[in-house]
Amino acid sequence: RRSSDLLFIAALLFSTLFYGKSIGLNLFLFSITTLIVLFANNNNDFKSKRTIIYSALYLATGLAVFFHDSLVAICANFVSFFTLIGLLSENKSSIYVNWLNGLYTTIAGLFHRNFTVNEATQKVESKKDIDYSHLAKLVVVPTVIVIIFIVLYQNGNPLFSDLIDKIDFSFINIQWLLFAGLGYYLFSNIHKPVIVEPATELDLSTGNALSKTNKFSISKLKQENQLGIILISLLNVLIAIFLITDVTFILTNMDIKASLFSSQVHSGINALIASIVIAIIILLYIFRGDLNFYKDNKTVKRLAITWIILNALLVCSIVIKNGQYIYYFGLTYKRIGVMVYLTLAVTGLITTLIKIDKVRNIWYLLRLNTKAAFVVLVLASTVNWDYHITNYNFNYAKSMDFKYLIELSNNNTFLLKEQAESRSLEQDSVKLIEKKYNAYLYELSTNSWQELQYDNLKLKTK
């Protein structure tokens, strides 16, 4: 009964927060509401440090949306939501299984808990002994009969007819109620998270260690070892030559013409990024099985570790090039994305090195790297990128795409206004800033309490 009341209140709050409203403070308040519902129905799970950490990350992403209503922050909040729900489904499962369980629970948790598939008849059957036809009768039959008698009494009594005519139901917003119903369905799904099988069971039963197979063959492993030595040796020589020429290019062309540098970076960075991905795939293939247990594999292992280190140096080379590109042409989301990817690439290289050295399986890499990607997403959501892109491009970049800054979200609007007041900008640029600033002021002034942002508070202090 208490749980049902809490779900009903949460549903009304859901509709109050989101019906006809844009994203702002409401997403943070929804995050708090979700945690209250989850804690009330799964309080034992909240004794786990892991659950507390993921709850804190979920709240942090909701707060990030309030401070800067960015797409990255909203996406991070959704992913954190699915992660937390999935964690409560099974505390010991990997993060990618958390996402699967979280998504499944959000969509179909209520049906999963109350219905099952009969394997013999291939029909969906209720897990609870509920007479749904009787419930329908309890609602439909009295409603129809009451309506019939109201019509009869209206014809038989003028005063009663006037009383009925004065009843005004226009205050009832059907769409708002339907939205509340959607909220009730959502909270009914997630309040008791469910598990997707057999994915969860498979994840729990699969460790990180690599085991020797029954097909262990010395002769075949000797051939694989020889192939690995030749292939990785050649790749080491090739990447070493590339790095030498690349460093030479960077050191001797620090003041290269901007247009030529742009062309060189565009044609080179994507290829280098792809080469790092392929490098990891090749190493995973070579060390996929019994070669890890071959007694004469020390040479191929050392060559592989050398190649990983050289690939890490290649990442440093790309960072320098991307940094120079940012210096010449300014900061953009695409260039930030390259840095984010390189961070994940380094993580992939390090975990691949550990996998080879400690004899781990592919699941180990998947678990660690998906967790790293989640952490990077959450950290990225806490940064107001539009503000920092604008600030950097005005103060440090040698050239700047002003149109790009104008087309960014409103998170940089106040900074653009400050720059217009403190710098001598072209008249057309000032007009564009004024247009964006005035439109944003109107948006902030018309925000309801559900849509409030941090900029609403900043505006009041000005």
N, C-alpha and C positions, 0 to 999 in steps of 0.2 A: 504493500500500500504506500509506504513512504517513498519507495523507489519510483512508483508510478506518478506520485505527486511531483517529485523532483523532475521527472521527464516532462511532465505537463508544463511546469514553470519554465524549464529550459526551452521548450518549444515556443512558448509565448515570447520569451526573451529573444529567441532567434529571429522571429518575425519582426519584433520591435527594432532589432539591431540592423537588419538587412533589407527589409521590404522597401523598395523604392529608394534605397540609399547607395551612395558610392562607398568605396573602401576607405576607412580611416580608423578612428578610435574603436569602431565596432568590431574589427577583427581581433584586436587585443582583448576586448571584453568577451568576445566569443571564446578566445583561448582560455581565459580564466573560467568561464562557464563550463567548457569541456573538461577542464581539470577537476572541477568540483564534482561533476557527474561521474567521472572516471574514479575519483577517490572514494566517493560514497559507495560505489558498487564493487570496488577492487582495492579496498584499503590495505589489505595484506601485501599486495604487490608494491605499494608505495613505501614499504620498508626497505626496498632494495635501493642501493646507491645508484645503480644504473638507471632505474626508473626516475629517480629524483633528478639526475643529470639531464636526461632526455626531456623531462618536464620543464626544466629551467631553460633548455635550448628552445623548446617550443614557445615559451613565454617571451624569450628574448627576440625571436623572429616576429612575434606579434607586436612587440614594443617597437621594433625596427620599422614596421609598417606605419606606426603612428608618427615616428620621427621623420621618415622619408618614404612616402608612398610609392616605392619603386617596384617594378615587376620582379626583380631579383628577390626582394624581401617577401613579396606575396608568395612566390614559388617556394621559397625556403620555409615559409609558414605552413604551406600545404604539405610539403614533403615531411616536415617535422611532425605534423599531425598524423600522417600515415605511419611514420616511424614509431611514434609513441603508442598508437593503437595496436600496432603489430607487436611491439615489445610486451604489452600487457597480455597479448594472446599467448606468447611463449617467451619468457624472459631470457632463455639461453640460446635462442635462434640467432642466426646471422642477420645483419642489417638488411640485406636484400630480401630475405624471407620476412622480416618485419614489414617491409614495404608491401609485399604480396598479401600478407595477412591483414595489414591495415587497410589496404584498398578493398579487399574482399569483404572485410567486416563492415566498412562504410557503406558498401553497395547492398550487401545481402545478409548482414549479420542476423537480422530478425528472422528471416526465412530459414537460415541455417539452424538457428536454435529451436525453431518450432516445427520444422518439417524435415523429412528424410526421404530418400529414394529407396523404394522397395526393389531390390535387385531381381527378385523373382518375377514381379509383375511389371517392373520398369515404370512404376507410378509414384508420384509424389504423395506421401502420406504424412498426416499430422503426428508429431511426437507427443502431443498432449491430447487427452481424451475430451475434446471440446465439440459440442453440438452446434456447429455454425448455422445450420438451418433454424434452430431454435432461437439463436441470437438475432438472426434476421427477422424472425417473426416478432420478437420483442420490440423491435424498432419500427418495422414497416406497418404491422397490423394496427397498433394503437394510433400511429400517426394518421393513417388513412381514415380510420373510424372517427377520430377527433375532428378532422377536416370536414367530413360528411355532416356531422352534427352541428358544426359551426355554421355551415351553409343553411341547414334546416332551421336553426334558431334565428338566423338573420332574417329569414322570410317570415318567421312567426312573431318577431318582436322588434318594432322600429328602434327602441332605445338600445337594445342589444346590437342591432345592426350599426347604429351610429357609433357605439363604443368600439366595435371591431374596425370600422372605417378610420377611426382616429389613431389606431395603432400604427406607428411609423417605424418600419424596419430599415429605413435608408441609412441609419448610422452603422449598420453592419457592412463591413467591407469583405466581400466574399473572397477576393484575391488575397487579402491579408490573412484570412483564416486558412486558405489553401496553403499559403506560405508557412504558416504556423504548423499545418499538418506535415509539410515537408520537413520542418525542423523536428517535429515529434518522431517522424520516421528515421531521421538521421541519428538522433540521440538514442532511439530504441535499438538501432543497429549497433552503436558503438559502446553503449554502457556496459555490456558484457562481451568483450572481444572474443572472436572465434578463431579457429585454426584451420588453415588450408592443408589438407592431406592429399597425397603423400609427401608433398614438398617439405613440410615442416619436419616430419619424421625422418626423411632422407637427410635433411640438413643436420639434425641432432645426432644421427648415427654415423655421420661422415666426419672424421677427424681431419687434422691438418698434415699429419705425417704421411709420407709416401711409403708404400709397402712393396716388397719384391713380389713379382708375379710368378705363376706356375710355369710360364714359358721362358724362364731364365735360360739363356743360351750363350755360352762363352764365345763361340765362333761368331755368332751374329753381333754380339756386343763389341767384339774386337773390330768388326767391320764398321759399326756405327761410330766407335771411338775414333777410328782412322779418318772417317768422313768428317766428323766433328772437328778434329784437329786441323785438317786441311782447310775446311770451310772457314772456321773462325780465325785461323792464322791469316788467311787472305783478307778477310774482312777487317782484321786489326791493322794490317798493312795499309789497306785502302783508306780507312778512317784516319789513320795517323797522317798519311799524305794530305788528305783533305784538311785536317786541322792545321797543319803547317801552312798550307796555302791560304787558309781562311784567316789565320792570325796575321800572316803577312799582309793580306788585303786590308784588314782592319787597321793595322798599325801604319800602313803607307797611304791610306786614303781617309784619314780622319776628317779632312775638309773636302771630301768628294762632292761634286756637283749634286745638288739636291735631287734633280730629276733623274740622274743616273742612279743615285743611291736608292731612290724609290723603286725603280725598275728592278734593280738587283735584289732588293729585299722581297718584293712581291713574288718574284720568280723563284727565290731560294728558300724562304722560310717554310712554305707549305711542303716542299720536297724534303726538307730536313726533318720536319715534324713527322712526316710519313715514314722516314727512314728509322726514326726512334721506335715507332710502333712496330715496324717490321722486325727490327732488331730484337725486341722483347718476344715477339711471336716465334722467331727462329730459335731463340734460347729455350723457350718453353717446349718447343717440339723436340729439340735435341735431348733435353733433360726431362722428358715426359714420363720415363719409366725406369727400366732395369739398368740403364747406363749409370744411374746414380749409385748403384751397388757394385759396379764393375771395379775390381781392385786397381786396374791400371788407368783410371780415369782422371788422375791428378793433373796431367798436362792439359787436357781439354777443359777441366774446371778452371785452371789458372788462366787459360786463354779467354774463357768466357767472362771471368771476373775482370780481366784487363779490358775486354771489349765493353763491358758495362761502365767501367771508369771512363773510357774514352768517349762513350755516348754521353756520360754526364758532362764531360768537357765540351761536347758538341752542344749540349743544352746551354752552357755558359756562353758559348759563341752566339747562339740565337738570342739570348738575353741581351748581349751587347748590341747586336744589330737592331733588335726591336727597340732598345733604349735610344740608340742613335736616331732611329726612325721617328720615335716620339719627340725627340729633341728638335728635329727638323720640321715635322708636320703637326705636332701636337698630340694630345692624348685623346683616344676614342675608345669606345666599348670593344671594338675588334682588337685593338692593340692590348687592351687590358685582358681580353679573352686569351690572347697568345700567352701572356704571363701566367694566367690561371692554368692553362693547359700544360705549360712547362713545369709548373709546380706539381701537377699530377703526374707528369712524365717522369720527373725525378723520383717521386714516390714509387712509381711503377718499377723504375730501375733498381731502387734500393730494395724493394720487396722481392724482385727477381733475384738479386744477389743473395739475399737471405734464403730464398727458396732453394737455390743451387747449393749454397754452403751448408744449410741445415737439413737438406733433403725434405722439402715440403711439397705438397701437391698443389694442383691448380686452384682448389677451393680456398687454400690459404691466401693466395693472391687475390682472389675474388672478394674474400671477406675483408681483407685489410684495405684494398683499394676502393671498394664501395664505401667503407667507413670514412676513408680519407676524403672522398668526393663529397660526402655528406657534411663533414666538418668544414671543408672549403666553402661549400654553398652557404652554410650558416654564418661563417665569418664574413663572407662577401655581402650577405644581407644586412650586416650592421654598418656598412659604409655607404655614405651618401655620395655615390660615384658621380652623379651629375654636377654636384658642387665642386668636387675635386678636379674633374675634367675641365670645368670652366676656369677654376682658379689657376690651374697649371698652364692652360693655353694662353691666358692673358698675361701671366707673369714670367713664364719660362720658355715657351715654345718660340722658335725662330719665325714660324709662320702659323697662321690660324685660319681655320674654316669657320667663319662667323655664323654662316647659315646653319652649320651643324649644331652649334651651341644653342641657337634659337629653337631648333627643332627638338632639343632634349626636353625632358619633363619639367614641371614647374619647380622641381627641387633646386634649380639654379637661378630662379627668377630674382630673388632679393640680391644675390651676388651680381647679376647682370645690371640691376638698377644701380648698385654701388659703383660698378665700373663705369657706367654711363655718366655718373655724377662726378667722378674723380679723374676721368681721362678725356682726352680730346678725340672722340670717335666721329666717324662720318655721320652726316645727318640722317641718312637712310638707316644706318645701324641703330641710332638713337630712337628713331621712330618705331622700329621693330621691337626694341626693348620696352618702350613705353606701352606699345600695344599688348605685349605679353604680360607686362606688369599689371596693367589696368584690368585685363581679363582675369588674372589670378587673384587680384584684390576682390573682384566681384564674386569669384568662386568661393573664396574664404569667407566673405561676408554672408553668403547664402548657405554656408554649411550648417546642417543641423548638428545636434550634439553627437549623434552617431558618427558623423563624417568628420569630426574635428581632427585636425592635424597639429603637429608641433608649431607649424607656421602660424596657426591661429593665435597661439600664445605669444609668439614673437611679434606679431602684428600689434597686439594690445600693449606691449611694452615700448613700442616706438612712439 
